[in-house]
Amino acid sequence: MRYDVIVVGAGFAGSVVAERLSARNKKVLILENRNHVGGNAYDYEQDGILIHKYGPHIFHTNSDKVFEYLSQFTEWYDYRHCVLGHIQNKTVPIPFNFASIDDCFHADQAERLKTALIKEYGRNARVPIMELRKSRNPDVNALADFVFENVFKYYTMKQWGLTAEEIDSGVTARVPVRLSYKDGYFDDKYQVMPKRGYTALFKKMLQSNNIEIRFGVNAKELISLDAEGIKFNGEPFKGSLVYTGALDELFDYYLGELPYRSLDLVLEKNNGTFQKAATENYPGKESQYPFTRITEYKHFMENEPADITYIHTEYPLPYNKDAEKGNIPYYPVFTDDNQKMYKDYVEMAKSYPNLILLGRLAEYKYYNMDSIVERALLKASNM
Ligand SMILES: Cc1cc2nc3c(=O)[nH]c(=O)nc-3n(C[C@H](O)[C@H](O)[C@H](O)COP(=O)(O)OP(=O)(O)OC[C@H]3O[C@@H](n4cnc5c(N)ncnc54)[C@H](O)[C@@H]3O)c2cc1C
C-alpha cells in the first residue's frame, strides 16, 4: 500500500488524526512503539477490574464537539471524580475547600477564615495557591501558608523534583483552592468514563480499512530526516508525517535531552476495599510518604466488585530513557531553560514542511485528553 499519511503514535493525538483522514479516504499508516493502541490512556481488564496501565485517566470536558466526536466510538457512564488528601492525620477533600477548612481548624477559626476568604475573593471563587499567598490579610495569609505547606509544597517537590517557586505557576494553579463546599475534582460539563474502557474506544476509532497499524515498531527504525527531506524505508516520503513522539528523540538528541518526569506505578491486588475515594493524595514529606497518590480502580466502575481490588501507587522519579524504572516520559518539566531547548528543536523541525508535530510529547506540553482530541481534530481538518 502507498500511504498518504504516516502517523507516529496511536495515542489520542495520532488516532484522532488517523481516523479523520481515513474517513476522507486517505491511506494512513500508524507506527506504534508499544504493542497496543491508546497511548497512555490504554486500559486492560484483570479479575473484572479495568486497570489503567499508565496511571488513572478520568475523562472530563466542556467541549460539546469533543464529546460528540468521541461518542461515535463509545457509550459513556457518568463518573464524578473525588479526591481526598491525607493531611495531619485527617482525610480532607482535595481541591482544598470549605469542608477541608472545617476539618483542619477549630469551628470559630474556620468561620473567620471562610469569611475573610469570601471578603477578599468572592463566594465560590477558585484561587490558585500562589495567588492566595500574596494576600495581605493576616487570616488569609495564615491559611495560605497552611495549605501551601500541607497540600502543595512537598507534593510539588515529589512530583516535579522542583520547588513550587521553581516550576511554572500554571502547574500549581491546576488545583486551585475552592471558596465553597463544592466537592469533586473537576467542574466540567461532561464528567464521564467510556463504558467498555479506553482501549475499546480506540479499537473502534481505528477500525477503518484505510488504516494500517504496525505495533512494536519504533518509527526511528523506518523514518529518517536528512538534508533531502523525510525518508520512509530509505525512500523520499512526500506525504504528511504526523509525529506524536518526543521531539528530542526524532532529532537524535542533537540539542540535548528534554527533561521529563516519570512515574514508577506499583500495582497491587488486595481483598475487599482499600480506600474511600478513587484517588487519595499523600502530600506529606518524602520521608513520610515517598509516593504522591494511590488510585483504587474499582471506584471508577459502574458496578464495583466487592471482594477484590487493584491499587496503583505513584512514585515520581526523573525520566531516564535507559533506566529500568522511570523510562516513560510522562510529564514535560516546565522551566524556561527547557522551553528554550524545545523551541530550538521546533526551529529544526521547520526544515521539513510535511512534518506535523502533535501531542503531549511532540509539543512538549501537558494536554488533558479532551484538549488533545480538540487539537487533533483541528489539525486533521487543515490537512
Ligand atoms: C499519569 C497520567 C495521568 C493522566 N490522567 C489524565 C486524566 O485523568 N484526564 C485527562 O484528560 N488526561 C490525563 N492525562 C493526559 C493524557 O494522558 C494525555 O492527554 C494523552 O495521553 C495525550 O495523548 P498523546 O497521543 O499526545 O500521547 P500518548 O498517549 O503518550 O501517545 C503517544 C504514543 O506515541 C507512541 N510513540 C512515541 N514515540 C514513538 C516512536 N518513536 N515510534 C513509535 N511510537 C511512538 C507512544 O508509544 C504512545 O503510544 C494523564 C497523563 C498521565 C501521564
The ligand as an SDF file (V2000), in Angstrom:
LIG
                    3D

 53 58  0  0  0  0  0  0  0  0999 V2000
   -0.3000    9.6170   34.7850 C   0  0  0  0  0  0  0  0  0  0  0  0
   -1.1700   10.4180   33.8540 C   0  0  0  0  0  0  0  0  0  0  0  0
   -2.4920   10.5840   34.1640 C   0  0  0  0  0  0  0  0  0  0  0  0
   -3.3260   11.3260   33.3120 C   0  0  0  0  0  0  0  0  0  0  0  0
   -4.6270   11.4800   33.6440 N   0  0  0  0  0  0  0  0  0  0  0  0
   -5.4490   12.1720   32.8440 C   0  0  0  0  0  0  0  0  0  0  0  0
   -6.8050   12.3440   33.1840 C   0  0  0  0  0  0  0  0  0  0  0  0
   -7.2690   11.8800   34.2210 O   0  0  0  0  0  0  0  0  0  0  0  0
   -7.6160   13.0500   32.3380 N   0  0  0  0  0  0  0  0  0  0  0  0
   -7.1220   13.5990   31.1750 C   0  0  0  0  0  0  0  0  0  0  0  0
   -7.8960   14.2280   30.4310 O   0  0  0  0  0  0  0  0  0  0  0  0
   -5.8200   13.4370   30.8170 N   0  0  0  0  0  0  0  0  0  0  0  0
   -4.9730   12.7450   31.6100 C   0  0  0  0  0  0  0  0  0  0  0  0
   -3.6620   12.5770   31.2640 N   0  0  0  0  0  0  0  0  0  0  0  0
   -3.1890   13.1340   29.9880 C   0  0  0  0  0  0  0  0  0  0  0  0
   -3.3440   12.1290   28.8130 C   0  0  0  0  0  0  0  0  0  0  0  0
   -2.5590   11.0000   29.0850 O   0  0  0  0  0  0  0  0  0  0  0  0
   -2.8760   12.8330   27.5290 C   0  0  0  0  0  0  0  0  0  0  0  0
   -3.7550   13.8780   27.2200 O   0  0  0  0  0  0  0  0  0  0  0  0
   -2.8430   11.9020   26.3120 C   0  0  0  0  0  0  0  0  0  0  0  0
   -2.1290   10.7490   26.5950 O   0  0  0  0  0  0  0  0  0  0  0  0
   -2.1650   12.6150   25.1650 C   0  0  0  0  0  0  0  0  0  0  0  0
   -2.2030   11.7950   24.0400 O   0  0  0  0  0  0  0  0  0  0  0  0
   -0.9650   11.7530   23.0310 P   0  0  0  0  0  0  0  0  0  0  0  0
   -1.4140   10.9950   21.8640 O   0  0  0  0  0  0  0  0  0  0  0  0
   -0.4150   13.1270   22.8230 O   0  0  0  0  0  0  0  0  0  0  0  0
    0.2010   10.9900   23.8300 O   0  0  0  0  0  0  0  0  0  0  0  0
    0.3290    9.4690   24.2820 P   0  0  0  0  0  0  0  0  0  0  0  0
   -0.9280    8.9680   24.8630 O   0  0  0  0  0  0  0  0  0  0  0  0
    1.5420    9.4000   25.1170 O   0  0  0  0  0  0  0  0  0  0  0  0
    0.5870    8.6870   22.9220 O   0  0  0  0  0  0  0  0  0  0  0  0
    1.8110    8.7700   22.2260 C   0  0  0  0  0  0  0  0  0  0  0  0
    2.0690    7.4200   21.6040 C   0  0  0  0  0  0  0  0  0  0  0  0
    3.1890    7.5420   20.7080 O   0  0  0  0  0  0  0  0  0  0  0  0
    3.9740    6.3750   20.8210 C   0  0  0  0  0  0  0  0  0  0  0  0
    5.3420    6.7330   20.3770 N   0  0  0  0  0  0  0  0  0  0  0  0
    6.1420    7.6900   20.8860 C   0  0  0  0  0  0  0  0  0  0  0  0
    7.3110    7.7330   20.2240 N   0  0  0  0  0  0  0  0  0  0  0  0
    7.2340    6.7860   19.2710 C   0  0  0  0  0  0  0  0  0  0  0  0
    8.1420    6.3440   18.2640 C   0  0  0  0  0  0  0  0  0  0  0  0
    9.3440    6.8780   18.1130 N   0  0  0  0  0  0  0  0  0  0  0  0
    7.7400    5.3360   17.4390 N   0  0  0  0  0  0  0  0  0  0  0  0
    6.5090    4.7600   17.5830 C   0  0  0  0  0  0  0  0  0  0  0  0
    5.6190    5.1450   18.5190 N   0  0  0  0  0  0  0  0  0  0  0  0
    5.9860    6.1450   19.3570 C   0  0  0  0  0  0  0  0  0  0  0  0
    3.9130    6.0270   22.2960 C   0  0  0  0  0  0  0  0  0  0  0  0
    4.2250    4.6500   22.5000 O   0  0  0  0  0  0  0  0  0  0  0  0
    2.4560    6.3460   22.6160 C   0  0  0  0  0  0  0  0  0  0  0  0
    1.6150    5.2300   22.4660 O   0  0  0  0  0  0  0  0  0  0  0  0
   -2.7910   11.8960   32.1150 C   0  0  0  0  0  0  0  0  0  0  0  0
   -1.4420   11.7260   31.8190 C   0  0  0  0  0  0  0  0  0  0  0  0
   -0.6280   10.9980   32.6770 C   0  0  0  0  0  0  0  0  0  0  0  0
    0.8270   10.8490   32.3390 C   0  0  0  0  0  0  0  0  0  0  0  0
  1  2  1  0
  2  3  1  0
  2 52  2  0
  3  4  2  0
  4  5  1  0
  4 50  1  0
  5  6  2  0
  6  7  1  0
  6 13  1  0
  7  8  2  0
  7  9  1  0
  9 10  1  0
 10 11  2  0
 10 12  1  0
 12 13  2  0
 13 14  1  0
 14 15  1  0
 14 50  1  0
 15 16  1  0
 16 17  1  0
 16 18  1  0
 18 19  1  0
 18 20  1  0
 20 21  1  0
 20 22  1  0
 22 23  1  0
 23 24  1  0
 24 25  2  0
 24 26  1  0
 24 27  1  0
 27 28  1  0
 28 29  2  0
 28 30  1  0
 28 31  1  0
 31 32  1  0
 32 33  1  0
 33 34  1  0
 33 48  1  0
 34 35  1  0
 35 36  1  0
 35 46  1  0
 36 37  1  0
 36 45  1  0
 37 38  2  0
 38 39  1  0
 39 40  1  0
 39 45  2  0
 40 41  1  0
 40 42  2  0
 42 43  1  0
 43 44  2  0
 44 45  1  0
 46 47  1  0
 46 48  1  0
 48 49  1  0
 50 51  2  0
 51 52  1  0
 52 53  1  0
M  END
$$$$
